[in-house]
Amino acid sequence: MEMKLESNESKVPCYVTVEPKDGIFKLQTFDTSDRTFRSGHELLAWVKKNWEPIQFQNPSEYQQLLYAVAQELQNGYK
């Protein structure tokens, strides 16, 4: 699963990639730096700590991201 979120912080969008079966948990944040995590749970915790819905052009995409990552983790570990 890959999701793109248009940011209010940067002209470059944020990207989140979660592929549990392949062990890929990464994101590109507002400053265009890449972050890689050992698990999807670490990625989710980072997002919840460091991002807020108001930082995105469409704040509901933040909630959609949280839901999509949780679903991907649930499906990927079956």
N, C-alpha and C positions, 0 to 999 in steps of 0.2 A: 504494500500500500504506500503510495506517495501522495502527499497533499501539499498544495501551494497556498499560502496565505499572503494576501497583499497587505503590506505594512504601512502604517502611518509614520513610522520611524525612518524609513529608507525607501528609495525608489526601487531597490532590488527586493523581490518577494522573499519570504521565508519558505523553506521547504522542510518537510518532515518525511522521513522514510522509515517504515517499520516492516521488516520481513522476518518474523520469528523463526521460520523454518531454515532460513539462511544465516541467522544470527546477525542481521543488520538492523541497527537502531541508531539513526543519525538525524541530525538536523542542521540547517543553515539558518543562522539567526540574522537579526537586523544589521549587524555590522559585517555581514557576509562571511563571518568565521564559521567553520564547520565544527560540530561537536559530535563525538561518537560515544555511545554508551554500551555498557556490557549487557544491559537488559532493557526491555521495553518499560519495565517498572521504573528504572532509573530515569529514562527519558521522560516519562509522564511526570515524575516528581520534579524534574528540572523545569519542565514547561509550566507546571502549576506554581512553582516558586518564582520564576523569572519573567513570565509573560502574563499579560492581562488582556481581557477582551477588547478594551478600548484602544489597544495598540494596533489594531487591525482595521482596515477599511470596512470590513464587514464583521462586526464583533461576534455575530452568531457562528462564524466559521471557527472561532476558538472553541466553542462548546462542541461543534461538530468534530473538530480534531480530537478532543478528549474522548468522545464517544467512539470514533473510528479506531483510535489506537487501542482502546480497551477491547473492542470487538476483535481486532486483529490479533491481539495477544491471546484472547480466549480461543479463537479459532486455530491459531498457530501452535498451541500447546496440546491440542487434542490428539 
